[in-house]
Amino acid sequence: MSSDHVRRAYAARADDYVALLGSVAQMPPEDRELVAAWSRDIAGPAIDAGCGPGHWTAFLHDRGVAVEGVDLVPEFIAGARQRFPGVPFRVAHLDDLPAQDGALSAVLSWYSVIHTAPAHVPAHLAEFARRLGPGGSLLIGFCDGEALAPFEHAVVTAYYWPVDAMRRELTAAGFEVIETHTRTDPGRRPHAAVVARRLSL
């Protein structure tokens, strides 16, 4: 799935997506608790990579994190700037985050790689690792599945990732997996989240 195809698909549905999923209040309480707990140890600059409507960026910003939201969909960024004034956002690609190598303390990648063709996900993880300093933290959320397989998402094709497969990719990219979380909420797809630490270079 090319990034241009994903960008066009989300641009066409941006308003609908914001209305349905553009508020932290609409997110499961377990997700809010996990992101809040993870944010407590962030001691430097952070990026919300693939921030979409910007609600998680604002959530982190309100907790004192020096965070910037980035997304490849200009419509999301324009809307986020209007809804969350004072929170920095910019258009950027997951393969080219706006930070110097090793400058970040944390990266949030909340469902931002689910539309990426599996063969290209290692490039995203390598970019996260490159921009994080040693000991920097990554929190990645994705759709859990028994096999690495595509499914028909409401916007554009996405992929299920087994936790063990994501763990292997994170390890190969230079991360140490710290903790994993999985659950299936009623009426929702199986969810997984992994906290990983950037190993020393």
N, C-alpha and C positions, 0 to 999 in steps of 0.2 A: 504494500500500500504506500504510494508516494506521499510525501508531505504536502505537495500541491493539491492532491486529491482530497486529503484530510482537511486542509485549510478551506478549500471551496465548499466542502460538505458542511463544515461547522459555520462558515460565514452565512450560508443560506438558512441555517437554523439557529443562529445566535440568539435572537430574541426569545424563541421558544425554550431554548436551553437555559437561559438566565431565569426565565419565569419558573421553570420546573426545578432547577438544581443550583440556582445562583445565590443561595443564602446558606450560611453555616447552620442556621436554625432548621433548615430542611434536611440536614445531614444526620445520620444515626448518632445517638449520644456516645456510643463507643468510639466512633471516629473522632469526635470532638475531644474526648478524654485522652485518646492516644496522641493526637497532634499536640494538645496542650502539655501533656507530660513530656513528650519529646522536646518541645520547645524550651523547657526549663534549663536545659544544659547547653543551649546555644549561646556562645560568648563572643560572637563576631558576626560579620556580614553573612547573609543567607539569600538564596534565590528559590522562589517558588517556580519550578520549571514546568511549563505547561499549565499556567495558572488559570486558564479559562476565564470565567466571569470575575475572578479575583477575590472571591470570598475567603479562601484560605490564606491568601496573602494578607488581607486585612485582619484576619483572626490572629496571625502571628505578629503583625505590626502592633495591634492593640495590646499584645503581651510584651512589648518592648524589644522585639527582635528587629534588627536592622535588615529588613527583607525587601527585596524587589521582586515583583511578579513579571514573568516573561511568557509570551505565547506567540505562536506563529499566525494567529487569526487577528487581524487588525480590528475587526468588529468587537471582539472580546476586550481588547486593550482599551479601545475608545470608551466602551461601556463601563469598564472597571474604573477608569479615571474619573468618570462622572459620578459613579456611585460611591467611590471611596477616595474623596479628595484628600491629599496629603500623603497618600500611599503611592510609592513609585511603581510605575509599570512601563514596559516597553515591548515592542515587537521584536522577537528574536527566535532563533531555531534551537532546538535541543542539542544539535551538533555544534553550536557556536554560542555558548552562554556568554553574557557580557560581564566577564570577570577575568582578572589575571590568573595565570596558573597558580594554584595553591593558595589563592586569596580568600576562599570561602570557608566558613565554619560549618555551614549546613546547606543541604539541598533537599527540598521537598519535591517529590515527583509523584503526585497523587493522581493516579489513573492517566498519566500523561504519555505512557508508552504503550497503552493497550491497542492502539491502532497501528503501531509500527510493525512492519513485517518482521517476524522473529529473527531473521538473519541480520537485521540492522539494529536490533536492540543492543547488542554489545557496543556499538558505536556510541549510543546515547550514554550507556553506563561508563564507558571510557571517558567521555566528556565530563560527566559528573565527577569522576575520580580525578581528572586532570585539574579541575578548578578547585577542588577541595584540598585544604592543607592536611598534613598528617594528623590523624585523629578526628578529622571532620566527619560529620554525621550525615547519613542519607536515610530518609524515610520514603519508601516507595510503596504505593498501593496499586493493586491490580486485581483482575478477575481470576480467582482460583479455579483450577480444573484438574481433572485426573490426567489429561493429556494436553500437550501444546496443540491447540486447534482453533480455527477461526469460528466466529459465530456472527449472526446478523444483529448488529447493534442498531439502535434507533436512528443514529446519524450516519454511520459508515462502518464497514466491517471491522471487527475487533478480534482479539485473541485471548483465549484462556491460557494461563500459565500455571503449571504445577509449581508448588513452592520449591521443591527440590531442584527443578530446572532453573528457576530464578536464582536460587542460592548458588548454583554452579556458575552462572554468568556473573554474578556479583563477585564471587571469589576470583574468577579469571580476570576481572577488571581491577583487582587490587583492594577489595573490601573484605573485612571480617564481618560475618553476620552475627549480630548481637542478640536479636530476638525476632520471633515470627509470631504473627497473629492470623488466625483464620476463623471464619464464621459464615453462616448462611442465615440471613434475615428473611422473614416471611415475605414472599413476593419479590425478592431480589436475587440476583446471581450470587454465587459463592464469592466471598471477599477474602483477600489476603493482604497483609502488610508486613514489610520487613524493615527492621532498623539495622543499618550496617555502618561500620566505622572504616574510614579510609586508613589503610595501613601506611606506615612510613615508606617513603620513596627509597 
